[in-house]
Amino acid sequence: MTWNFTLDDFYLALVSINEARYAIIAMYALVTYELLSCMEDEIRLIHCARWTKIKGAYLACRYYPLILWPFVMWSYVGDHTREVCLVVGRPMHAFLAPCLFFPQAVMAMRAWAFSGRNTYIMCLLLVCWTALVGVDIWVFCTHLYMPPAELYLVLFRTGCFPNYGEGITAMRIGYSMLAAVLMDLISLIVVLAFCHIKRSREVSLGRYFVKQGLVSFAFVTVLNISSAILYFRPPSFRTGVGLPLILIIGNLVACRVILDLRSKTLPTESQIEQQNSRIIRLAFDQIRTHPRDDWTIAIFDASLPLPISLPIT
């Protein structure tokens, strides 16, 4: 294979390497911050809860990137010879694939639970998620090229980055982004459809599912589109800023979704006290407004929040 690299190409490669390194380090800082900021809720809502599928998905989304990322930083942020990168580059790239399909599993289980664990919905989501896993394995584990030897002759040592500019490798990353967006869209459509069918919007948890799904989908979609623009901006296929964002942010959003849902349905003692205080205040307002003997029945209005169970545990 013949490589025709100019000085501009080497300069652009060096810029892309530095950009990717900054992004990788920033993502690990973000993962660590999220772990520490959510630790109290995580212990109460996840670690102290019984073992379920959603708990397993949460732990995968939270701790797989956290454990993997030090090795990612060693591989990509550290400087290595070409011989080391030929051995390390492909396996390390393959280990990145689960970072994309773990969070989609959370969104799919969330949608399936909201459908009342409908068998047809489970089959639909399972087929879509399996297709997503196949795409990610194809993207991250096959036909991966390493940079040419000329790059190492100039830099001598550098990170073990794949050559995303070779062949269709860069285009396949774009296909992976598109597959993730479509999976999120299918999960959101399932939630919206069952809200319409069962009129679940009239229930507090139903409204919360819809709002949370829309916000999560919008956030992740905007992130994927922004990353794709960064990734494919001219000169094409040379910048690596967007990929670490996509690999990490989806997992953090999935963890937040699970924690928010469980905190919504399993309130803390202080939240229960606040709710009881609100009921008492409404009761006194009823007494002042309607001083009758049957005030105790009147205060239990349908607008008051009632205890609800979490459908995804």
HELIX and SHEET records of a PDB file:
HELIX    1   1 LEU A    7  SER A   37  1                                  31    
HELIX    2   2 MET A   39  GLU A   42  1                                   4    
HELIX    3   3 ILE A   43  HIS A   47  3                                   5    
HELIX    4   4 LYS A   53  TYR A   76  1                                  24    
HELIX    5   5 ARG A   82  PHE A   95  1                                  14    
HELIX    6   6 PRO A   98  PHE A  114  1                                  17    
HELIX    7   7 THR A  119  CYS A  141  1                                  23    
HELIX    8   8 ALA A  149  LEU A  155  1                                   7    
HELIX    9   9 THR A  169  LYS A  198  1                                  30    
HELIX   10  10 SER A  200  GLU A  202  5                                   3    
HELIX   11  11 SER A  204  PHE A  232  1                                  29    
HELIX   12  12 GLY A  242  THR A  265  1                                  24    
HELIX   13  13 GLU A  269  THR A  289  1                                  21    
HELIX   14  14 TRP A  295  ALA A  298  1                                   4    
END                                                                             
